[in-house]
Amino acid sequence: AAMKLAPERKKFMEIIGEGGGDLNADIRNFCTMFPPILEENHKFL
């Protein structure tokens, strides 16, 4: 069921590339900001 919800790779890359920004910078930013959020959720659970 999860595979049906996920878009194909090509479509996914089109969607995330629509912002016109620097995708690599966005990924670095996400990787920097996500771990503290994940840690907070882990402590909560």
N, C-alpha and C positions, 0 to 999 in steps of 0.2 A: 504494500500500500504506500509506503514512504517513497518508493521509486516513482510512483505515479504523480506524487505531489512535487517532486523536484523537477525543475526544467532541464532540458538537454543542455549540455555544456555550452554549445554555441549560443543558444538563447540566453543563458545565464550571463555569459560574457558580454552580450549585447546590452543586457539590462544594466549591469553594473558599470558599463562603459559610457552610458548615456549622460552622466554628470558632466563630462567634458573636463574633469579635473585630472590630477595626477594619481592614477590608480595605485602606483607603488607607494606614494606618500600616504594615501588613504589606508593601505594595508599596514604600513609601519605604525600609523597613528592608532589603528584598531588594536594591533598587537601590544602597543604600549599601554593603552587605556583599559583593555579587557581584563588582564590578570587581577587587578585589585577588585574589580566587580565580582569576578569568579571566586576570589578568596572570601569576600564578604558573604556571598551566597553559601559557600561551603561552611562557614562558621554558623550561619543561620540554620542550616539543615543539620 
